[in-house]
Structures are given as structure tokens and as C-alpha cells.
């Protein structure tokens, strides 16, 4: 009786969460968002403050000007419906050898100096920044957290359902199997979907800003060459570079007209003059 009531309450809770949170992503995929943008922005800002305390910040004016120049050109092209104006973004260059860059909800962006060494020109840096900004615009952080919340709820519900029927060892084995199922079947495909969505949106943003979309392909080729000991594709949260490179290459044709249009309209960023050597 007791477990039945819990199950009913659980189902009611789940369906109300699903109804409240279902929305459609920029490329038209159904997505579940359980946190409010305000909650996500607060978490983004908090994490960013922690990173600023933990990592060294690059103060070289020229380097900062270079990254800001590329970021501004991209941010100017973000459609207003996403709710971010270019001046809403805070950009920090971290003095760190890691080949890394990230963007967080609330308009926070970090680029590592290691990434500046890998990227050969403004176009390649634009493809990285475009990709990271796109994760924020498409609310991938929220979607990912929502998926995890749902998984935890589902596992808790299943544990309760099993509790009155089987012994502890069987129960544990079942939970373990569910954990694996969750890892292979639910969470990772979403992440790969997010990566490919961020690649699409990012490559279109860079082209609209007047950066050459073909350079996104070169960047990932360079990244693949540098990244030794690639994790197996199945377990990786990022698609294997081969898959990503093929996708980006296939998309070049679609985005070249945007690039040519940008050039014709005078959007020709000249950030490379500040690139640190
Ligand atoms: Zn990504």
C-alpha cells in the first residue's frame, strides 16, 4: 500500500516535470529543461567566480584584445531571441597551457592561452568560441542536468519498486545494470547530439561574423593530431574527431554563402593583427 502510493506520487511528479520542462532546441530537437534560466545563470556565475580564483588570469593587453576582438564579432551575430546582448558577456583569458575554452550560462566565457597556441588564426579561434557560445544559447547545460535529475529520479523509483519483492543482492545487481544502461543508452547520445548541435550553430555564427567556416575543419584536424590517446568513441562525451571533422566538412557548403554574404556586407574581422606570437 505504502509503496503503491509512493509510486503513484512518483509518476505524478515525473509527468508534471516532463510537462513543465519540454521544449525544442535551436536545431529542432525535443529537449527537457527542468531548471529555470535564472537558476542556470546563477550556477554559471558561481562556477566562473571559482575558476577566476583558481586559475591564473592573462593580463597581457594584446592577447586580451585579440580574444575580445574575435568574441565580439561572434557575439554581434547572436540572434536577439536568445536573450544575450554582446555586452552581457564577460570574457576572461586564463593563463594555462591546457587546450581549452568554455562558456557558461549567464554569459561567462573562458579561453585558455593553450588554446591560443593551438589555433593558427582568428578563424580557428572563432570556431572554438562559436562552438562554446552555442552550447549556452542552446541551453545544453540545463538539458544535461535535467537528464541527470530524471535518471536519478528513475533509479530511486525503480529501487522502491523492487524493494518489497527481491533480496538485496538481486536489487543491487539490478541497480548496477540500470546504471550501465543509463550510461550507454541515455546520457551519452544526448551529449553527442549536443556536440553536433553546437558545431552546427557555431559554424553558422562564425560564417555570419565573417570568419571562414572551412577553418573549423582545419582546427579539429589539428586538435586530433595533437590529442594523443583518444578515448574510445563509445565512452567519449565528445564525438571522435573523425566524426566531427566529417560533419563540419559536410556543413561547409551550407555556410559558405553566409560567409560570402558577410564579406560582401563588410564584416571582415581583423583580429589577427593582435594575435600573440
Ligand atoms: Zn562542445
Boltz pocket constraint, residues with backbone or C-beta under 6 A from the ligand:
constraints:
  - pocket:
      binder: B
      contacts: [[A, 131], [A, 135], [A, 194], [A, 195], [A, 198]]
      max_distance: 6.0
